Amino acid sequence: MQITERSHSQAYHAAIALAERRARHSYYDQHVIKDREAGYLVIDEGDHPLLPEWMIDAVVHTVAGTLIDEY
């Protein structure tokens, strides 16, 4: 059981790291989503005009996009 918890923790932290890297180059928030079958996924809010309810409920962490379009 401990190996499973460790692998989940590693996958979670890897997804957060990916979201942070992607957020540096995006106008949109990066959401870490927990999926039963796929584990942790990172989605760019800009790829989805309106997030479905099931996706909103599955968000476990969000990193704000850092690009600003002001000059």
C-alpha positions as CSV (number, residue, x, y, z in Angstrom):
1,M,0.0,0.0,0.0
2,Q,2.8,2.4,0.8
3,I,4.3,2.0,-2.8
4,T,0.9,2.9,-4.2
5,E,0.7,6.1,-2.0
6,R,4.2,7.0,-3.0
7,S,3.5,6.6,-6.7
8,H,0.4,8.7,-6.4
9,S,2.3,11.4,-4.6
10,Q,5.1,11.4,-7.2
11,A,2.5,11.6,-10.0
12,Y,0.7,14.5,-8.2
13,H,4.0,16.4,-7.7
14,A,5.0,15.7,-11.3
15,A,1.7,17.1,-12.6
16,I,2.1,20.2,-10.5
17,A,5.6,20.8,-11.8
18,L,4.3,20.4,-15.4
19,A,1.4,22.8,-14.7
20,E,3.9,25.4,-13.3
21,R,6.2,25.1,-16.4
22,R,3.2,25.4,-18.8
23,A,1.8,28.4,-16.8
24,R,5.0,30.4,-17.5
25,H,4.2,30.4,-21.2
26,S,0.4,30.7,-21.1
27,Y,-2.3,33.3,-20.7
28,Y,-4.6,30.6,-19.2
29,D,-4.7,28.8,-15.9
30,Q,-3.3,25.3,-15.8
31,H,-5.5,22.8,-13.9
32,V,-4.3,19.5,-12.4
33,I,-7.1,17.0,-12.7
34,K,-7.3,13.7,-10.9
35,D,-8.7,11.0,-13.2
36,R,-9.3,7.5,-11.9
37,E,-7.9,5.8,-15.0
38,A,-5.3,8.2,-16.2
39,G,-4.0,9.5,-12.9
40,Y,-3.2,13.2,-12.8
41,L,-3.7,15.2,-16.0
42,V,-2.8,18.9,-16.7
43,I,-5.2,20.8,-18.9
44,D,-4.9,24.4,-20.2
45,E,-8.1,26.3,-19.5
46,G,-7.7,28.0,-22.9
47,D,-8.2,24.6,-24.7
48,H,-11.7,24.4,-23.3
49,P,-14.2,27.3,-23.8
50,L,-16.3,26.1,-20.9
51,L,-15.1,23.4,-18.5
52,P,-17.6,20.7,-18.0
53,E,-18.9,20.2,-14.5
54,W,-17.2,16.8,-14.0
55,M,-13.8,18.4,-15.0
56,I,-14.3,21.3,-12.5
57,D,-15.1,18.7,-9.8
58,A,-11.9,16.8,-10.6
59,V,-9.5,19.8,-10.3
60,V,-7.1,19.3,-7.4
61,H,-4.7,22.2,-8.1
62,T,-4.6,25.3,-10.3
63,V,-1.6,27.3,-11.4
64,A,-2.4,30.8,-12.8
65,G,-1.1,31.6,-16.3
66,T,1.6,34.3,-16.1
67,L,1.6,35.9,-19.6
68,I,-0.1,39.3,-19.6
69,D,-1.2,41.0,-22.9
70,E,-0.7,44.5,-21.7
71,Y,1.8,46.8,-23.3
